[in-house]
Amino acid sequence: MLYWLSEILNINLLGYITIRAGISFFLALFFTLLLMPRFIKWAQSTSSVQPINEWAPDRHKDKARTPTMGGIVFIAATILASVLSIKFSNVYAVGAVITLILFAFIGFKDDFAKIKKNQNLAGLKARTKLMLQSAFALVISIFLYLVSDFNTNLYIPFLKNPIFDMQMYAIIFWVIIIIATSNAVNLTDGLDGLATVPSIAALGSFSIIIYITGNVTFSSYLLMPNINIGEVAIVSSALVGALTGFLWYNCHPAEVFMGDSGSLTIGAFLGYLAIISKSEILLLLIGLIFVIETLSVILQVGSYKLRKKRVFLMAPIHHHFEMKHWAENKIIVRFWIIAILSNILALISLKIR
């Protein structure tokens, strides 16, 4: 809409991606701050609260009455701000919005089932959730594969040229990226604000990378691939704004949780951003906290099945530190610090090619 107005009214300022990215940030922030208190009141009145896993540390029992499914609010705010700001002729920006909608649907279904049955483990069956994630990730991947100017090369950090062309196998690779990232963020969302700030940091990094990749001059200077994806930075910026508004209510002690509606969607969107910016491998550093959380679960499950011994007191790893009686705020802030530092390193690596 803003781009359309820039052409109709000849307002050149609204034609710039950076300007519209800033506007989308504040629009999403405003929508979230406006709607979240109303959502919290509604959720409390309808008992749409977070069911606590019976295996969770005892301190989590105090969170049993905290409203959940707040992700629906900030994802809706992101979509609305994006629709008002992007240029609809850009297929990558449209694909970004579609990714948000598809995975928010899965998260909502899962959250609603948990709330209805009042059990943390009573959401969508793991097989059903994985099938939906796979189906939607496949749709997104095929969509990208069919875009005429999108290449299927695999890039790795520190090298200016791709190592090889994945061709049709790229679809399988991209599906794995989207599903893995979606579930990784979901695993991380276990403490107040724990997943929120690392998500903001990762989205901030991808916004910069995407803007550079979409700019001929900057991408040429940094020896990065040039793809017409700059408009997606507007959607990414909107989600940063929405998450900033959400953090106002999600910081410890949380007044609302994002639920799977938020975490699954953020993860899938990060996977999408990594794919279109040709940063699939760099995603490991950008989303380091999510990688650590996921590896802790894999190690715990694998060790118990093979050796009947646990590596951690509890997995994901943030629960391990809870069992060691670390204060919740200490765990959260230290994880935030790691996330911010890893993203700074990821951005520094762009110049080293």
Secondary structure, 3 states (H helix, E strand, C coil): CHHHHHHHCCCHHHHCHHHHHHHHHHHHHHHHHHHHHHHHHHHHHCCCECCCCCCCCHHHHHHCCCECCCHHHHHHHHHHHHHHHCCCCCHHHHHHHHHHHHHHHHHHHHHHHHHHHCCCCCCCCHHHHHHHHHHHHHHHHHHHHHCCCCCCEECCCCCCCCCEECCCHHHHHHHHHHHHHHHHHHHHCCCCCCCHHHHHHHHHHHHHHHHHHHCHHHHHHCCCCCCCCCCHHHHHHHHHHHHHHHHHHHCCCCCCCCHHHHHHHHHHHHHHHHHHCCCCCCHHHHCHHHHHHHHHHHHHHHHHHHHCCCCCCCCCHHHHHHHCCCCHHHHHHHHHHHHHHHHHHHHHHHHCC
